């Protein structure tokens, strides 16, 4: 379901679960979420603004808040 909050509040989308049942897909998604939460529980895990650096020239909605353009202006290996 894609929810918009507009006049047409949403529209259904077909989700391809492959050979999984809906319950198995939900269990898999929950396991991945728990794994991600455990990773970010570690103090050494950084909260990166740009998760996919190969797209570092493309900016997302909140990148201005993260000051990505400003931080990207320095050269690689340059000390702060």
N, C-alpha and C positions, 0 to 999 in steps of 0.2 A: 504494500500500500504506500502510495506517495501522498503525503499530506501537505497541503499548501496554506490552508486558512483563508483562501480566497472564496469567490463565489462558487466555483467548483472545488469543494473541499479536498478532493483527492481522487485518485483513479487507481484501479487495481493493476498490479503487475504480476506476471507469471514469474515464479522463481524456480530455476532449474536446480533441483536438489541432487541431480545425478541418480545414483542408485540408492541414496539414503532415504530413510523415512523422515517425516517431519520431526519426530522425537530424536532420531539420531543426529539430524542436522542441528537441532537446538542444543543437544549435548555437546556436539563438536564446537559450536560457537561459544558456549559457556566455558568449555575447557580452554579455548584460545584466549578468551577474556581473562580468565583466572591467571593464565600464564603471563599475559601482558601486565596485569596488576602486580604479580610477584616480581616481575622485572623492574618495575618502577618503585617497588618498595626498597630496592637496594640504593643506598646513598650514592654509589658510584655511577648509577645510570643517569645520563644527562637527559633533560627535556629539550630535545632539539626542535628548533623552529623549522628548519628545512630537513625533512626526513629523507627525501630523495635528492641528494646533491646534484644528480645528473640534470635536474630541472631547475638549477639554481638561478637561471635567468627568467623563470616564470614565477610570478608572485601570486599568492593566494589572498583571500579576503582580509585576513588578519595580519598579514606580513608587515604592514606599516606599523602596527602596534608593537611588533617584535623587533622593529628597527633593522630588518634584514638588509635593506638597501644600504644603510649606513655601515653595518658590520661587514658587508660584502665589498666595500670600497677599498679595504686594505689588501695588500698583496699576501699571498700564501707565505706562512712562516714569519711574517712581520710581527715583531713584539709589540705589545700594547703599552 
